């Protein structure tokens, strides 16, 4: 994945949840899962999070925790 694409992913996830965006673990926890399951998904409008949620049962534990913390907000 290019650095630009990763930066866009981080921005998309970070802008969609202020608490998640404040921690380095939160920003990067889903990178590998994004690369594996959602690489073709364009950031914005919640598309990346929606894609990750569709793959929830296959995600890493760290990514699942990030997504769960977003739902609590």
N, CA, C and O atoms as a Maestro MAE file, in Angstrom:
{
 s_m_m2io_version
 :::
 2.0.0
}

f_m_ct {
 s_m_title
 :::
 protein
 m_atom[292] {
  # First column is atom index #
  i_m_mmod_type
  r_m_x_coord
  r_m_y_coord
  r_m_z_coord
  i_m_residue_number
  s_m_chain_name
  s_m_pdb_residue_name
  s_m_pdb_atom_name
  i_m_atomic_number
  :::
  1 25 0.852 -1.160 0.000 1 A "UNK " " N  " 7
  2 3 0.000 0.000 0.000 1 A "UNK " " CA " 6
  3 2 0.901 1.227 0.000 1 A "UNK " " C  " 6
  4 15 1.909 1.272 0.706 1 A "UNK " " O  " 8
  5 25 0.538 2.187 -0.775 2 A "UNK " " N  " 7
  6 3 1.340 3.406 -0.844 2 A "UNK " " CA " 6
  7 2 1.173 4.224 0.436 2 A "UNK " " C  " 6
  8 15 0.196 4.077 1.170 2 A "UNK " " O  " 8
  9 25 2.144 5.080 0.678 3 A "UNK " " N  " 7
  10 3 2.080 5.938 1.866 3 A "UNK " " CA " 6
  11 2 0.864 6.858 1.807 3 A "UNK " " C  " 6
  12 15 0.227 7.121 2.827 3 A "UNK " " O  " 8
  13 25 0.545 7.347 0.604 4 A "UNK " " N  " 7
  14 3 -0.620 8.218 0.456 4 A "UNK " " CA " 6
  15 2 -1.898 7.488 0.821 4 A "UNK " " C  " 6
  16 15 -2.753 8.037 1.517 4 A "UNK " " O  " 8
  17 25 -2.034 6.253 0.358 5 A "UNK " " N  " 7
  18 3 -3.234 5.488 0.641 5 A "UNK " " CA " 6
  19 2 -3.364 5.222 2.145 5 A "UNK " " C  " 6
  20 15 -4.452 5.317 2.711 5 A "UNK " " O  " 8
  21 25 -2.244 4.889 2.776 6 A "UNK " " N  " 7
  22 3 -2.261 4.663 4.216 6 A "UNK " " CA " 6
  23 2 -2.634 5.940 4.954 6 A "UNK " " C  " 6
  24 15 -3.410 5.901 5.909 6 A "UNK " " O  " 8
  25 25 -2.090 7.064 4.522 7 A "UNK " " N  " 7
  26 3 -2.417 8.346 5.153 7 A "UNK " " CA " 6
  27 2 -3.900 8.652 5.021 7 A "UNK " " C  " 6
  28 15 -4.516 9.162 5.957 7 A "UNK " " O  " 8
  29 25 -4.468 8.348 3.884 8 A "UNK " " N  " 7
  30 3 -5.902 8.570 3.671 8 A "UNK " " CA " 6
  31 2 -6.710 7.664 4.597 8 A "UNK " " C  " 6
  32 15 -7.706 8.097 5.177 8 A "UNK " " O  " 8
  33 25 -6.282 6.405 4.737 9 A "UNK " " N  " 7
  34 3 -6.970 5.480 5.638 9 A "UNK " " CA " 6
  35 2 -6.931 5.994 7.071 9 A "UNK " " C  " 6
  36 15 -7.953 6.017 7.756 9 A "UNK " " O  " 8
  37 25 -5.766 6.400 7.515 10 A "UNK " " N  " 7
  38 3 -5.622 6.918 8.877 10 A "UNK " " CA " 6
  39 2 -6.506 8.139 9.074 10 A "UNK " " C  " 6
  40 15 -7.169 8.273 10.103 10 A "UNK " " O  " 8
  41 25 -6.517 9.014 8.105 11 A "UNK " " N  " 7
  42 3 -7.347 10.211 8.189 11 A "UNK " " CA " 6
  43 2 -8.826 9.848 8.239 11 A "UNK " " C  " 6
  44 15 -9.579 10.416 9.031 11 A "UNK " " O  " 8
  45 25 -9.243 8.915 7.406 12 A "UNK " " N  " 7
  46 3 -10.652 8.522 7.370 12 A "UNK " " CA " 6
  47 2 -11.093 7.915 8.693 12 A "UNK " " C  " 6
  48 15 -12.159 8.248 9.211 12 A "UNK " " O  " 8
  49 25 -10.273 7.024 9.237 13 A "UNK " " N  " 7
  50 3 -10.616 6.404 10.515 13 A "UNK " " CA " 6
  51 2 -10.511 7.435 11.636 13 A "UNK " " C  " 6
  52 15 -11.361 7.483 12.525 13 A "UNK " " O  " 8
  53 25 -9.470 8.255 11.590 14 A "UNK " " N  " 7
  54 3 -9.260 9.264 12.626 14 A "UNK " " CA " 6
  55 2 -10.360 10.302 12.677 14 A "UNK " " C  " 6
  56 15 -10.773 10.712 13.762 14 A "UNK " " O  " 8
  57 25 -10.838 10.732 11.529 15 A "UNK " " N  " 7
  58 3 -11.882 11.759 11.491 15 A "UNK " " CA " 6
  59 2 -13.236 11.209 11.905 15 A "UNK " " C  " 6
  60 15 -14.127 11.970 12.281 15 A "UNK " " O  " 8
  61 25 -13.398 9.902 11.840 16 A "UNK " " N  " 7
  62 3 -14.693 9.336 12.160 16 A "UNK " " CA " 6
  63 2 -14.860 9.018 13.646 16 A "UNK " " C  " 6
  64 15 -15.950 8.645 14.080 16 A "UNK " " O  " 8
  65 25 -13.796 9.161 14.422 17 A "UNK " " N  " 7
  66 3 -13.895 8.933 15.857 17 A "UNK " " CA " 6
  67 2 -12.770 9.643 16.579 17 A "UNK " " C  " 6
  68 15 -11.617 9.223 16.488 17 A "UNK " " O  " 8
  69 25 -13.080 10.703 17.289 18 A "UNK " " N  " 7
  70 3 -12.048 11.521 17.929 18 A "UNK " " CA " 6
  71 2 -11.219 10.727 18.925 18 A "UNK " " C  " 6
  72 15 -10.002 10.904 18.981 18 A "UNK " " O  " 8
  73 25 -11.835 9.865 19.705 19 A "UNK " " N  " 7
  74 3 -11.077 9.096 20.702 19 A "UNK " " CA " 6
  75 2 -10.116 8.131 20.028 19 A "UNK " " C  " 6
  76 15 -8.997 7.940 20.503 19 A "UNK " " O  " 8
  77 25 -10.529 7.533 18.951 20 A "UNK " " N  " 7
  78 3 -9.672 6.603 18.224 20 A "UNK " " CA " 6
  79 2 -8.503 7.348 17.605 20 A "UNK " " C  " 6
  80 15 -7.382 6.841 17.594 20 A "UNK " " O  " 8
  81 25 -8.748 8.521 17.102 21 A "UNK " " N  " 7
  82 3 -7.711 9.289 16.424 21 A "UNK " " CA " 6
  83 2 -6.624 9.771 17.370 21 A "UNK " " C  " 6
  84 15 -5.540 10.145 16.923 21 A "UNK " " O  " 8
  85 25 -6.893 9.770 18.656 22 A "UNK " " N  " 7
  86 3 -5.930 10.297 19.601 22 A "UNK " " CA " 6
  87 2 -4.841 9.306 19.966 22 A "UNK " " C  " 6
  88 15 -3.845 9.703 20.570 22 A "UNK " " O  " 8
  89 25 -4.987 8.038 19.626 23 A "UNK " " N  " 7
  90 3 -3.984 7.051 19.997 23 A "UNK " " CA " 6
  91 2 -3.336 6.456 18.760 23 A "UNK " " C  " 6
  92 15 -4.006 6.200 17.759 23 A "UNK " " O  " 8
  93 25 -2.038 6.240 18.832 24 A "UNK " " N  " 7
  94 3 -1.325 5.625 17.713 24 A "UNK " " CA " 6
  95 2 -1.827 4.209 17.483 24 A "UNK " " C  " 6
  96 15 -1.936 3.772 16.337 24 A "UNK " " O  " 8
  97 25 -2.138 3.481 18.561 25 A "UNK " " N  " 7
  98 3 -2.643 2.124 18.417 25 A "UNK " " CA " 6
  99 2 -3.970 2.113 17.662 25 A "UNK " " C  " 6
  100 15 -4.200 1.245 16.820 25 A "UNK " " O  " 8
  101 25 -4.832 3.066 17.958 26 A "UNK " " N  " 7
  102 3 -6.128 3.131 17.288 26 A "UNK " " CA " 6
  103 2 -5.995 3.414 15.815 26 A "UNK " " C  " 6
  104 15 -6.713 2.833 15.001 26 A "UNK " " O  " 8
  105 25 -5.079 4.308 15.457 27 A "UNK " " N  " 7
  106 3 -4.917 4.667 14.043 27 A "UNK " " CA " 6
  107 2 -4.348 3.508 13.231 27 A "UNK " " C  " 6
  108 15 -4.728 3.320 12.075 27 A "UNK " " O  " 8
  109 25 -3.457 2.744 13.809 28 A "UNK " " N  " 7
  110 3 -2.786 1.708 13.037 28 A "UNK " " CA " 6
  111 2 -3.286 0.299 13.269 28 A "UNK " " C  " 6
  112 15 -2.835 -0.632 12.601 28 A "UNK " " O  " 8
  113 25 -4.206 0.123 14.198 29 A "UNK " " N  " 7
  114 3 -4.644 -1.218 14.571 29 A "UNK " " CA " 6
  115 2 -5.305 -1.978 13.423 29 A "UNK " " C  " 6
  116 15 -5.244 -3.207 13.379 29 A "UNK " " O  " 8
  117 25 -5.926 -1.270 12.510 30 A "UNK " " N  " 7
  118 3 -6.658 -1.930 11.431 30 A "UNK " " CA " 6
  119 2 -5.925 -1.908 10.089 30 A "UNK " " C  " 6
  120 15 -6.485 -2.333 9.079 30 A "UNK " " O  " 8
  121 25 -4.700 -1.428 10.062 31 A "UNK " " N  " 7
  122 3 -3.989 -1.292 8.794 31 A "UNK " " CA " 6
  123 2 -3.866 -2.620 8.055 31 A "UNK " " C  " 6
  124 15 -4.187 -2.698 6.869 31 A "UNK " " O  " 8
  125 25 -3.405 -3.664 8.740 32 A "UNK " " N  " 7
  126 3 -3.235 -4.968 8.086 32 A "UNK " " CA " 6
  127 2 -4.579 -5.523 7.611 32 A "UNK " " C  " 6
  128 15 -4.671 -6.112 6.534 32 A "UNK " " O  " 8
  129 25 -5.612 -5.328 8.422 33 A "UNK " " N  " 7
  130 3 -6.941 -5.794 8.040 33 A "UNK " " CA " 6
  131 2 -7.467 -5.012 6.840 33 A "UNK " " C  " 6
  132 15 -8.083 -5.585 5.941 33 A "UNK " " O  " 8
  133 25 -7.224 -3.711 6.830 34 A "UNK " " N  " 7
  134 3 -7.610 -2.896 5.676 34 A "UNK " " CA " 6
  135 2 -6.892 -3.395 4.428 34 A "UNK " " C  " 6
  136 15 -7.516 -3.575 3.382 34 A "UNK " " O  " 8
  137 25 -5.595 -3.619 4.533 35 A "UNK " " N  " 7
  138 3 -4.812 -4.098 3.391 35 A "UNK " " CA " 6
  139 2 -5.358 -5.423 2.864 35 A "UNK " " C  " 6
  140 15 -5.412 -5.644 1.654 35 A "UNK " " O  " 8
  141 25 -5.754 -6.285 3.762 36 A "UNK " " N  " 7
  142 3 -6.212 -7.621 3.366 36 A "UNK " " CA " 6
  143 2 -7.636 -7.618 2.814 36 A "UNK " " C  " 6
  144 15 -7.895 -8.258 1.795 36 A "UNK " " O  " 8
  145 25 -8.551 -6.922 3.453 37 A "UNK " " N  " 7
  146 3 -9.972 -7.046 3.132 37 A "UNK " " CA " 6
  147 2 -10.592 -5.841 2.420 37 A "UNK " " C  " 6
  148 15 -11.614 -5.985 1.749 37 A "UNK " " O  " 8
  149 25 -9.990 -4.660 2.557 38 A "UNK " " N  " 7
  150 3 -10.677 -3.454 2.085 38 A "UNK " " CA " 6
  151 2 -9.790 -2.542 1.243 38 A "UNK " " C  " 6
  152 15 -10.091 -1.356 1.107 38 A "UNK " " O  " 8
  153 25 -8.716 -3.059 0.683 39 A "UNK " " N  " 7
  154 3 -7.755 -2.225 -0.040 39 A "UNK " " CA " 6
  155 2 -8.398 -1.452 -1.198 39 A "UNK " " C  " 6
  156 15 -7.931 -0.364 -1.535 39 A "UNK " " O  " 8
  157 25 -9.421 -1.970 -1.791 40 A "UNK " " N  " 7
  158 3 -10.075 -1.289 -2.906 40 A "UNK " " CA " 6
  159 2 -11.143 -0.297 -2.481 40 A "UNK " " C  " 6
  160 15 -11.772 0.332 -3.332 40 A "UNK " " O  " 8
  161 25 -11.358 -0.148 -1.203 41 A "UNK " " N  " 7
  162 3 -12.398 0.742 -0.681 41 A "UNK " " CA " 6
  163 2 -11.858 2.164 -0.555 41 A "UNK " " C  " 6
  164 15 -10.837 2.397 0.092 41 A "UNK " " O  " 8
  165 25 -12.542 3.089 -1.168 42 A "UNK " " N  " 7
  166 3 -12.130 4.488 -1.087 42 A "UNK " " CA " 6
  167 2 -12.563 5.084 0.248 42 A "UNK " " C  " 6
  168 15 -13.715 4.924 0.652 42 A "UNK " " O  " 8
  169 25 -11.658 5.766 0.933 43 A "UNK " " N  " 7
  170 3 -12.005 6.393 2.213 43 A "UNK " " CA " 6
  171 2 -13.039 7.510 2.046 43 A "UNK " " C  " 6
  172 15 -13.151 8.131 0.989 43 A "UNK " " O  " 8
  173 25 -13.774 7.738 3.105 44 A "UNK " " N  " 7
  174 3 -14.765 8.805 3.116 44 A "UNK " " CA " 6
  175 2 -16.164 8.256 3.262 44 A "UNK " " C  " 6
  176 15 -16.477 7.182 2.748 44 A "UNK " " O  " 8
  177 25 -16.988 8.980 3.950 45 A "UNK " " N  " 7
  178 3 -18.385 8.587 4.096 45 A "UNK " " CA " 6
  179 2 -18.586 7.324 4.913 45 A "UNK " " C  " 6
  180 15 -19.652 6.711 4.847 45 A "UNK " " O  " 8
  181 25 -17.581 6.923 5.682 46 A "UNK " " N  " 7
  182 3 -17.706 5.721 6.504 46 A "UNK " " CA " 6
  183 2 -17.520 4.419 5.746 46 A "UNK " " C  " 6
  184 15 -17.788 3.346 6.287 46 A "UNK " " O  " 8
  185 25 -17.061 4.498 4.491 47 A "UNK " " N  " 7
  186 3 -16.922 3.291 3.668 47 A "UNK " " CA " 6
  187 2 -15.888 2.313 4.213 47 A "UNK " " C  " 6
  188 15 -16.108 1.102 4.183 47 A "UNK " " O  " 8
  189 25 -14.765 2.820 4.711 48 A "UNK " " N  " 7
  190 3 -13.722 1.927 5.231 48 A "UNK " " CA " 6
  191 2 -14.223 1.203 6.475 48 A "UNK " " C  " 6
  192 15 -14.050 -0.009 6.601 48 A "UNK " " O  " 8
  193 25 -14.830 1.927 7.377 49 A "UNK " " N  " 7
  194 3 -15.361 1.311 8.601 49 A "UNK " " CA " 6
  195 2 -16.441 0.296 8.249 49 A "UNK " " C  " 6
  196 15 -16.484 -0.786 8.834 49 A "UNK " " O  " 8
  197 25 -17.309 0.630 7.304 50 A "UNK " " N  " 7
  198 3 -18.354 -0.301 6.881 50 A "UNK " " CA " 6
  199 2 -17.745 -1.567 6.296 50 A "UNK " " C  " 6
  200 15 -18.208 -2.672 6.579 50 A "UNK " " O  " 8
  201 25 -16.716 -1.409 5.490 51 A "UNK " " N  " 7
  202 3 -16.037 -2.568 4.908 51 A "UNK " " CA " 6
  203 2 -15.432 -3.436 6.004 51 A "UNK " " C  " 6
  204 15 -15.589 -4.657 5.993 51 A "UNK " " O  " 8
  205 25 -14.744 -2.806 6.947 52 A "UNK " " N  " 7
  206 3 -14.143 -3.575 8.038 52 A "UNK " " CA " 6
  207 2 -15.216 -4.283 8.867 52 A "UNK " " C  " 6
  208 15 -15.024 -5.426 9.281 52 A "UNK " " O  " 8
  209 25 -16.332 -3.617 9.107 53 A "UNK " " N  " 7
  210 3 -17.412 -4.238 9.881 53 A "UNK " " CA " 6
  211 2 -17.981 -5.458 9.160 53 A "UNK " " C  " 6
  212 15 -18.385 -6.421 9.812 53 A "UNK " " O  " 8
  213 25 -18.019 -5.434 7.832 54 A "UNK " " N  " 7
  214 3 -18.500 -6.594 7.067 54 A "UNK " " CA " 6
  215 2 -17.584 -7.797 7.245 54 A "UNK " " C  " 6
  216 15 -18.023 -8.942 7.131 54 A "UNK " " O  " 8
  217 25 -16.319 -7.538 7.521 55 A "UNK " " N  " 7
  218 3 -15.325 -8.604 7.692 55 A "UNK " " CA " 6
  219 2 -15.035 -8.861 9.169 55 A "UNK " " C  " 6
  220 15 -14.020 -9.478 9.494 55 A "UNK " " O  " 8
  221 25 -15.888 -8.412 10.050 56 A "UNK " " N  " 7
  222 3 -15.628 -8.389 11.487 56 A "UNK " " CA " 6
  223 2 -15.113 -9.724 12.023 56 A "UNK " " C  " 6
  224 15 -14.175 -9.740 12.820 56 A "UNK " " O  " 8
  225 25 -15.694 -10.819 11.613 57 A "UNK " " N  " 7
  226 3 -15.304 -12.127 12.147 57 A "UNK " " CA " 6
  227 2 -13.883 -12.533 11.754 57 A "UNK " " C  " 6
  228 15 -13.312 -13.441 12.359 57 A "UNK " " O  " 8
  229 25 -13.302 -11.864 10.739 58 A "UNK " " N  " 7
  230 3 -11.954 -12.205 10.284 58 A "UNK " " CA " 6
  231 2 -10.900 -11.194 10.748 58 A "UNK " " C  " 6
  232 15 -9.711 -11.399 10.501 58 A "UNK " " O  " 8
  233 25 -11.298 -10.132 11.400 59 A "UNK " " N  " 7
  234 3 -10.373 -9.065 11.782 59 A "UNK " " CA " 6
  235 2 -9.504 -9.461 12.971 59 A "UNK " " C  " 6
  236 15 -9.842 -10.358 13.743 59 A "UNK " " O  " 8
  237 25 -8.383 -8.770 13.093 60 A "UNK " " N  " 7
  238 3 -7.509 -8.968 14.250 60 A "UNK " " CA " 6
  239 2 -8.227 -8.478 15.499 60 A "UNK " " C  " 6
  240 15 -9.141 -7.658 15.420 60 A "UNK " " O  " 8
  241 25 -7.807 -8.985 16.643 61 A "UNK " " N  " 7
  242 3 -8.418 -8.570 17.908 61 A "UNK " " CA " 6
  243 2 -8.245 -7.069 18.143 61 A "UNK " " C  " 6
  244 15 -9.157 -6.405 18.637 61 A "UNK " " O  " 8
  245 25 -7.075 -6.538 17.786 62 A "UNK " " N  " 7
  246 3 -6.817 -5.101 17.983 62 A "UNK " " CA " 6
  247 2 -7.786 -4.259 17.158 62 A "UNK " " C  " 6
  248 15 -8.313 -3.259 17.647 62 A "UNK " " O  " 8
  249 25 -8.015 -4.652 15.936 63 A "UNK " " N  " 7
  250 3 -8.933 -3.904 15.072 63 A "UNK " " CA " 6
  251 2 -10.365 -4.025 15.593 63 A "UNK " " C  " 6
  252 15 -11.113 -3.047 15.581 63 A "UNK " " O  " 8
  253 25 -10.742 -5.199 16.041 64 A "UNK " " N  " 7
  254 3 -12.085 -5.377 16.612 64 A "UNK " " CA " 6
  255 2 -12.293 -4.447 17.802 64 A "UNK " " C  " 6
  256 15 -13.369 -3.873 17.965 64 A "UNK " " O  " 8
  257 25 -11.260 -4.300 18.634 65 A "UNK " " N  " 7
  258 3 -11.373 -3.419 19.796 65 A "UNK " " CA " 6
  259 2 -11.547 -1.964 19.370 65 A "UNK " " C  " 6
  260 15 -12.329 -1.229 19.973 65 A "UNK " " O  " 8
  261 25 -10.823 -1.550 18.335 66 A "UNK " " N  " 7
  262 3 -10.953 -0.177 17.838 66 A "UNK " " CA " 6
  263 2 -12.365 0.061 17.326 66 A "UNK " " C  " 6
  264 15 -12.985 1.075 17.646 66 A "UNK " " O  " 8
  265 25 -12.872 -0.869 16.535 67 A "UNK " " N  " 7
  266 3 -14.225 -0.714 15.998 67 A "UNK " " CA " 6
  267 2 -15.268 -0.726 17.115 67 A "UNK " " C  " 6
  268 15 -16.246 0.019 17.057 67 A "UNK " " O  " 8
  269 25 -15.068 -1.562 18.122 68 A "UNK " " N  " 7
  270 3 -16.009 -1.617 19.242 68 A "UNK " " CA " 6
  271 2 -15.996 -0.305 20.024 68 A "UNK " " C  " 6
  272 15 -17.044 0.159 20.472 68 A "UNK " " O  " 8
  273 25 -14.825 0.292 20.188 69 A "UNK " " N  " 7
  274 3 -14.753 1.552 20.930 69 A "UNK " " CA " 6
  275 2 -15.446 2.670 20.162 69 A "UNK " " C  " 6
  276 15 -15.983 3.594 20.773 69 A "UNK " " O  " 8
  277 25 -15.443 2.602 18.855 70 A "UNK " " N  " 7
  278 3 -16.136 3.603 18.025 70 A "UNK " " CA " 6
  279 2 -17.642 3.504 18.235 70 A "UNK " " C  " 6
  280 15 -18.333 4.523 18.252 70 A "UNK " " O  " 8
  281 25 -18.154 2.296 18.393 71 A "UNK " " N  " 7
  282 3 -19.589 2.113 18.558 71 A "UNK " " CA " 6
  283 2 -20.081 2.638 19.900 71 A "UNK " " C  " 6
  284 15 -21.245 3.020 20.027 71 A "UNK " " O  " 8
  285 25 -19.201 2.661 20.907 72 A "UNK " " N  " 7
  286 3 -19.577 3.138 22.239 72 A "UNK " " CA " 6
  287 2 -19.725 4.647 22.297 72 A "UNK " " C  " 6
  288 15 -20.363 5.169 23.211 72 A "UNK " " O  " 8
  289 25 -19.150 5.354 21.339 73 A "UNK " " N  " 7
  290 3 -19.175 6.819 21.369 73 A "UNK " " CA " 6
  291 2 -20.484 7.382 20.931 73 A "UNK " " C  " 6
  292 15 -20.654 8.601 20.905 73 A "UNK " " O  " 8
  :::
 }
 m_bond[291] {
  # First column is bond index #
  i_m_from
  i_m_to
  i_m_order
  :::
  1 1 2 1
  2 2 3 1
  3 3 4 2
  4 3 5 1
  5 5 6 1
  6 6 7 1
  7 7 8 2
  8 7 9 1
  9 9 10 1
  10 10 11 1
  11 11 12 2
  12 11 13 1
  13 13 14 1
  14 14 15 1
  15 15 16 2
  16 15 17 1
  17 17 18 1
  18 18 19 1
  19 19 20 2
  20 19 21 1
  21 21 22 1
  22 22 23 1
  23 23 24 2
  24 23 25 1
  25 25 26 1
  26 26 27 1
  27 27 28 2
  28 27 29 1
  29 29 30 1
  30 30 31 1
  31 31 32 2
  32 31 33 1
  33 33 34 1
  34 34 35 1
  35 35 36 2
  36 35 37 1
  37 37 38 1
  38 38 39 1
  39 39 40 2
  40 39 41 1
  41 41 42 1
  42 42 43 1
  43 43 44 2
  44 43 45 1
  45 45 46 1
  46 46 47 1
  47 47 48 2
  48 47 49 1
  49 49 50 1
  50 50 51 1
  51 51 52 2
  52 51 53 1
  53 53 54 1
  54 54 55 1
  55 55 56 2
  56 55 57 1
  57 57 58 1
  58 58 59 1
  59 59 60 2
  60 59 61 1
  61 61 62 1
  62 62 63 1
  63 63 64 2
  64 63 65 1
  65 65 66 1
  66 66 67 1
  67 67 68 2
  68 67 69 1
  69 69 70 1
  70 70 71 1
  71 71 72 2
  72 71 73 1
  73 73 74 1
  74 74 75 1
  75 75 76 2
  76 75 77 1
  77 77 78 1
  78 78 79 1
  79 79 80 2
  80 79 81 1
  81 81 82 1
  82 82 83 1
  83 83 84 2
  84 83 85 1
  85 85 86 1
  86 86 87 1
  87 87 88 2
  88 87 89 1
  89 89 90 1
  90 90 91 1
  91 91 92 2
  92 91 93 1
  93 93 94 1
  94 94 95 1
  95 95 96 2
  96 95 97 1
  97 97 98 1
  98 98 99 1
  99 99 100 2
  100 99 101 1
  101 101 102 1
  102 102 103 1
  103 103 104 2
  104 103 105 1
  105 105 106 1
  106 106 107 1
  107 107 108 2
  108 107 109 1
  109 109 110 1
  110 110 111 1
  111 111 112 2
  112 111 113 1
  113 113 114 1
  114 114 115 1
  115 115 116 2
  116 115 117 1
  117 117 118 1
  118 118 119 1
  119 119 120 2
  120 119 121 1
  121 121 122 1
  122 122 123 1
  123 123 124 2
  124 123 125 1
  125 125 126 1
  126 126 127 1
  127 127 128 2
  128 127 129 1
  129 129 130 1
  130 130 131 1
  131 131 132 2
  132 131 133 1
  133 133 134 1
  134 134 135 1
  135 135 136 2
  136 135 137 1
  137 137 138 1
  138 138 139 1
  139 139 140 2
  140 139 141 1
  141 141 142 1
  142 142 143 1
  143 143 144 2
  144 143 145 1
  145 145 146 1
  146 146 147 1
  147 147 148 2
  148 147 149 1
  149 149 150 1
  150 150 151 1
  151 151 152 2
  152 151 153 1
  153 153 154 1
  154 154 155 1
  155 155 156 2
  156 155 157 1
  157 157 158 1
  158 158 159 1
  159 159 160 2
  160 159 161 1
  161 161 162 1
  162 162 163 1
  163 163 164 2
  164 163 165 1
  165 165 166 1
  166 166 167 1
  167 167 168 2
  168 167 169 1
  169 169 170 1
  170 170 171 1
  171 171 172 2
  172 171 173 1
  173 173 174 1
  174 174 175 1
  175 175 176 2
  176 175 177 1
  177 177 178 1
  178 178 179 1
  179 179 180 2
  180 179 181 1
  181 181 182 1
  182 182 183 1
  183 183 184 2
  184 183 185 1
  185 185 186 1
  186 186 187 1
  187 187 188 2
  188 187 189 1
  189 189 190 1
  190 190 191 1
  191 191 192 2
  192 191 193 1
  193 193 194 1
  194 194 195 1
  195 195 196 2
  196 195 197 1
  197 197 198 1
  198 198 199 1
  199 199 200 2
  200 199 201 1
  201 201 202 1
  202 202 203 1
  203 203 204 2
  204 203 205 1
  205 205 206 1
  206 206 207 1
  207 207 208 2
  208 207 209 1
  209 209 210 1
  210 210 211 1
  211 211 212 2
  212 211 213 1
  213 213 214 1
  214 214 215 1
  215 215 216 2
  216 215 217 1
  217 217 218 1
  218 218 219 1
  219 219 220 2
  220 219 221 1
  221 221 222 1
  222 222 223 1
  223 223 224 2
  224 223 225 1
  225 225 226 1
  226 226 227 1
  227 227 228 2
  228 227 229 1
  229 229 230 1
  230 230 231 1
  231 231 232 2
  232 231 233 1
  233 233 234 1
  234 234 235 1
  235 235 236 2
  236 235 237 1
  237 237 238 1
  238 238 239 1
  239 239 240 2
  240 239 241 1
  241 241 242 1
  242 242 243 1
  243 243 244 2
  244 243 245 1
  245 245 246 1
  246 246 247 1
  247 247 248 2
  248 247 249 1
  249 249 250 1
  250 250 251 1
  251 251 252 2
  252 251 253 1
  253 253 254 1
  254 254 255 1
  255 255 256 2
  256 255 257 1
  257 257 258 1
  258 258 259 1
  259 259 260 2
  260 259 261 1
  261 261 262 1
  262 262 263 1
  263 263 264 2
  264 263 265 1
  265 265 266 1
  266 266 267 1
  267 267 268 2
  268 267 269 1
  269 269 270 1
  270 270 271 1
  271 271 272 2
  272 271 273 1
  273 273 274 1
  274 274 275 1
  275 275 276 2
  276 275 277 1
  277 277 278 1
  278 278 279 1
  279 279 280 2
  280 279 281 1
  281 281 282 1
  282 282 283 1
  283 283 284 2
  284 283 285 1
  285 285 286 1
  286 286 287 1
  287 287 288 2
  288 287 289 1
  289 289 290 1
  290 290 291 1
  291 291 292 2
  :::
 }
}
